Amino acid sequence: METKTKRINIKNIISRFFGILFLTIAILNAVLIHRVPGVLYTLFSLIYFPPIQKIARKFFNFSIPFFLKILLALVILWGTLGVGDLMELFETYMRTK
């Protein structure tokens, strides 16, 4: 009987970090801003979780390369924290305190 061991490597850690980060941004957008950005960020977060990557590779025979995921993460973070409505809401909140 062969047992499978789970490998923990830096790519999985980074992917899970971005997945959790975008899921958090999705929840904040859905609650504080609007549901549509929340749904979009939820969909973006799914491509970063390793189990979802395995399912996508199995069904579609395609996976997104790691460097493209990092590039997409940087663009999404720039859009969210640089010019997004969520950051404006936080800045307004901090000014009123």
Number of C-alpha atoms within 10 A of each C-alpha: 3 4 5 6 6 6 7 8 8 9 11 15 14 15 21 18 15 23 23 17 16 25 21 16 20 25 18 17 23 18 11 13 15 15 15 12 18 22 16 15 24 21 15 20 24 19 19 26 19 16 11 13 15 14 13 15 13 11 8 9 9 12 13 12 8 14 9 10 16 15 11 13 20 13 12 16 17 12 13 19 13 13 11 14 17 17 14 14 12 11 11 10 10 9 7 6 5
